[in-house]
């Protein structure tokens, strides 16, 4: 029987499980690999192109699996033709790491045992109580007592592991921001600052032009120079303008629900309400459209693959 040496930190990687004993680190920083004791994993087939889109809906996918009173973080990546979702609580992980002698600033990246699914097709002895093994493509924690007593376990050489897509500790803890993220954010802020300066100059020029037009209009129509007259006109048309703006804004939001997988079937515009029926290709797209509509404060209903969204103006 080959037992995994849990204090081995080759290539600065360490497998983390709840029954491990406190350790002393010799390295300045390490990567950690979490067992399923620290995360919840699901796979979904979704018609999405980018991971940030998948991460936006991750919370709703885990509704039936997680404690609503605990705040979770999510990690998503594409695995073959599916999307792999992980939910974890960084505070829980941080507390456990400190209990075994690992300060959070020593952790460079967090990986998940699921990323070893092809490696763990043969059972790996985690401790005297549990093993890790891939079952139906999912890395699973299995009680050792359920296994054959004569079973030989494989060893895990962390120096041979090449893992991608890890989570930086800084991306999960509010108190840490990685250098790369800092540089990216600084660059974006500089670009936005430049845009605001240019846009400010354009708006200033536009206001000056409109002031000139207003002056010319008042010169041509002296009866409008009275503030009372202008206020009366404003009070008359301002509600109409507000209502029309709300209508246009609602239609614009509805357009965001549409794609090549979700087509507009019916649009009905009334005085105080806008209703749209959207036809979706499958149940996954149907669910995404409903989630998106609810996030934009639309009333959502519908059956089968049709989604009815409604906005009161």
Buried (B, 14 or more C-beta within 10 A) or exposed (E): EEEBEBEBBEBBBBBBBBEBEEEEBEEEEBBBBBBBBBBBBBBBEBBBEEBEBBBBBBBBBBEEEBEEEEEBBBBBBBBEEEBBBBBBBBEEBBEBBEEEEBEBEBBBBBBBBBBBBEBBBEBBBBBEEBBBBBEEEBBBBBEBEEBEEEEEBBEBEBEEBEBEBBBBBBBBBEEBEEEEEEEEEEEEEEEEEEEEEEEEEEEEEEEEEEEEEEEEEBEEEEEBEEEEEEEEEEEEEEEEEEEEEBBEEBBEBBEEBBBEBBEEEEEEEEEEBBBBBBBBBEEBBBBBBBBBBEEBEBEBEBEEBBBBBBBEB
